[in-house]
Amino acid sequence: MGKFIYIYFLVFFISLSSCHTEPLTRLEAEEVKETVPFTLTPFTIKDVVLEGDSLIAKVQYSGGCGNHTFEIAKNGVLMKSLPPKQPIQITHRSDTDPCRALIQQELKFYIGDFKGTPSGTTVLLLENWPQHIIYSY
C-alpha cells in the first residue's frame, strides 16, 4: 500500500512538471493605449441643495487642464434610527492635472438609491459636509 502512494505521487508530480503553456504574445504598439490612472483628488463642498431625487452640490477644486470625475456612493451601512440615516460620500478622481486654476462646478447626482424606507424620510450624512441633509420622498 505504501509503495502505491509513492508511485501515485511520483506520477502526479511528473505530469505537473511536463505541462506546457503557450508563450504570451506581445501586443502591437497601436493596440496598446496609454492610460493615466485616475487618483483621488481633494476638493471642497461649497453648497448642497436637494431637488426631488437629485442632490446638487457646488464644489471647488484645483485643476483646469486634465480630466475630472465625481461620483456619489454609500459610505457605510444604513443606520437603524428614526428616521434612518445613510452615510454617503462624493469622490473626486482626476488624472495628473498640472494646472492650478480654482475651478467651481455644480454637480447633480441621483440619490433615489439611498432611500432608507419605501416612503418617508432618510437623513443623508454627507462626508465633509457639516449639516444633515433631510431627504423626503
PEPE-V954434 format. One record per backbone hydrogen bond with DSSP energy under -0.5 kcal/mol. NH is the residue of the N-H (numbers start at 1). CO is the residue of the C=O. Records with the same first field share a line. If there is no record, write none. Layout:
# PEPE-V954434
NH=CO ; CO
This chain:
# PEPE-V954434
5=1
6=2
7=3
8=4
9=5
10=6
11=7
12=8
13=9
14=10
15=11
16=12
17=13
18=14
19=16
31=28
32=28
33=31
37=35
39=94
41=92
44=60
46=44 ; 58
47=58
49=56
51=54
54=51
55=109
56=49 ; 54
57=55 ; 107
58=47
59=57 ; 105
60=44
61=103
63=101
69=93
71=91
73=89
75=87
79=85
81=79
83=81
84=121
85=79
86=123
87=85
88=125
89=73
91=71
93=69
94=39
95=67
97=95
98=96
101=63
103=61 ; 101
105=59
107=57 ; 105
109=55
111=53
112=53
114=111
115=112
122=135
123=84
124=122 ; 133
125=86 ; 123
126=124
127=88
129=126
133=124
134=132
135=122 ; 133
136=134
137=120
